[in-house]
Amino acid sequence: MFFISFEGCEGTGKTTQIEILKNTLEKNSFDVVSIQEPGTTKLGLKIRKLLKGSLDDSEHLSEITELFMFSAARADLITNKLQKLMKSNKVVICDRYVDSTTAYQGYGRQLDLNKIKLINNLATQNIMPDITFLLDFNPSTGIERLGSYQMEFSLNESSNQRETEGVRFETESNEFLNRVRNGYLELAKNDPERWKIINADLTKTKISKIIWETIESKLKNI
């Protein structure tokens, strides 16, 4: 398995680039599996609905509850999807993964990073991406883009719900979103071998070219 994850704040074009990459890989005879977080598994989709706003208006999720809900969906994804793919020759592309929790709940919500790291390790069973693409730009620009650029492609059948992508976080303050962005940049700085930062202000074509050139040589070895 070659494991690719895409990260970034809302509206950076992750969904578009994932679909472009998936199509390019398939044209080059790679067997590709696309997954999303939270989602993909039955439990993950149920948790996704709750997190994306189907809770009763009178019910408010605490920051800790939010953290554990994302982590529960991830643990189920690991057990019922990723572990079964580990010994395959498939390329797995994940729309968000464990770094989202560190960025949003850790840096954004300002929960204890050490505790989040422990929870992340338990949920993922230390299965980490081979490469993570961070699509980065000013978060306020991303919010403006939501509903157009990000929605241009659908990932898979479960992505019919992506019309609500970002609803939980797009109403957060600029201060919160900037903390998330800075968190991502800090994660990338601390693990440069895994991360590739791409300016999301570039055109879709330029971004997809950078992505393909970054992974093409690595994929020849799987």
N, C-alpha and C positions, 0 to 999 in steps of 0.2 A: 504494500500500500504506500502510495505517495500522498501525503496529507497537506493540503493547502487551505489556509484560512484567510478570510478577508475581514478587516476591521476598519472602523472609522465612525465618526459622528453621523447623525441623520443627514440624508440628502447628499452624501458624497459620491453616489453612483455605484455602490457596491454591487447591487443587483444587476445592473447593466453590464459591468465588467465580468461578473461571474458567468453570465450567459454567453458573452463573447468568448471567454476563455474555454468554456465547456464546448462550444461549437468548434473552436479551433482545435482543441484536443481530439475531438471525435473525428475531425477531418484528417488528423494525423494518426488515426487508428488506435488511439488510446481508449480504454474502457473507463468511462467517467461516471461517478456517483455524486450527485449534488445533494447537500443536506443544509438545514438551517437551524439556528438556535434562537429562541426555543422553538421546537417544532419537530417535524420528521416522524417521530414515533407517536403512537396514539396518546400516550400520557403527555408527551411534549406539546402536542397540539392543544390538549385540554388546558395545560398550564399557560400556553400562549394566549388563549382566549381570555383567561382570567387576567393576565398581565396587561393585555391590550385594551381592557376596558369593559369587559362584560360583567364585572362585579356590580352588585347593587350599589347605587350611588351613595348609600348611607355607610357603606363598608370601606374603610381606608386601610390599605396595606402599609404596615410599618416597614421601615428600611430593612430590618432584620428579616421580616417575612419575605420581602421582595428578594433578598439575597438567597434565601433558602429555596424559594420557588424556582429561580433561575438554575440553581445548583442541582435541584431534584430533576429538572428536565434534562440537564446535561448528563447526570449520572445514568439516567434511563437511556439516553442516546449512546453512551459508551457501552453499556451492557448489551443493548439490543441491536446495535448497528455497527459501531466502530470496531469492537472486539472481533466481530465476525468477518471484518474486512482486513484485519491486520496482516494475514498471510497471503492476501491476494495481490495481483498485479494491477489493481484498479487505482485510478487517480481519484481521490476524494476531495471535493471542494466544499468548504463549510462557510456559510454566511453567518459570521460571528462565532466565537468560541470562548474559551475561558478568559481571554484577555478583556473581553467586554465587561465581565464581572469586575475585574480589577479596576478598569477604567471608570465604569459607571457607579458601581456600589462602593468601590474603594476611594478613588480620587474624587468622583462626583458627589457621592453621599457622605464621604469622609468617614467611612467605617474603618476599623482597624485593619491595616494592610496585612499584618502578620496572620491575623485570624482568617482573613479572606484567602491567603495563600494556603493555609492548612485545609480549608474547606474545598478550595479548587483542586488540591492534590488528591483529596479523598474522592471527589466527584469524577475526576478525569482518569484516576488510576495511573497518573503520570503519562498518559498518552498526549503528546504535544505535536503540533504541526511541524512539518519539515520546513515550511516557509510561510510567513505571514505578511500579507500586503496591507499596509496602512494607507488608505486614501485620505489625505489630509488637506484641510483648508479651514478658513474661518467658519466656526459653527453657525453663525447667523446667516451666512450665505447658504449653508446646507438646508436650514429651515425654510428659506425662501424657495429653494429648489424642490422641496418635497411635493409630491403630487404630479410632477412632470418628469424630470430627468430620471429619478430613481424608479419610477413605475413603468418605464418603457418596455421592459421585458418581464416575463413571469418565469420563475425558477422551475417549478414543477406543480403538480396538482395542489399540493398543500399551500402553494404560494398565492392561491386565490385570496387568502387572507391578508396579503401584503398591501392591500389598499389602506390598511390601518397601521402599516409599519411606521414606527416612530411616534405613535400617538401618545404613548406613556411618557416620552421624554421631550417631545417637541415644544411643550408648553413650559418647560423649565426655564429658569433665568439664564441670561447670558453668562453670569458668573458660574453657574453650575456647568454649563456646556463647555466653557473655557477650561474648567478644572478637568473635565473628561478629556478634552483634547490634549492638555498638558500631560495628563496621565498616560495617554497613549504614547506621546513623544518620549516620556521618561522610560516606559517599558521598552520601546525600540532602541533607545540609547543604551540601555543595560544589556541588551541581547542582540547586537548588530548582525550576528551570523544568521539569525532566524528572520529578522524583520527587513522589509524593504519599504521605505517611505516614498510615496508618490504624490506629487502635487496634483490634487483633484481639480484644480483650476485649468489644467491642460485639457485639450480636446479628448473626446472618447477614443479617437483613433490613436492619438499619441500615448494615452494611458495604456490601452490594450497592447500596443507595440512594446512598451517597456515591460509589461507583465510577461508577455510571451518570451521576449529575449532573456528575461531573468530566469525563467524556469526551463527553457528548452533544453539546454545542455544537461541539466540535472535529470530530466525525465528520460534521457537516452540511456541512463544507467539502471532503470528499474525493470 
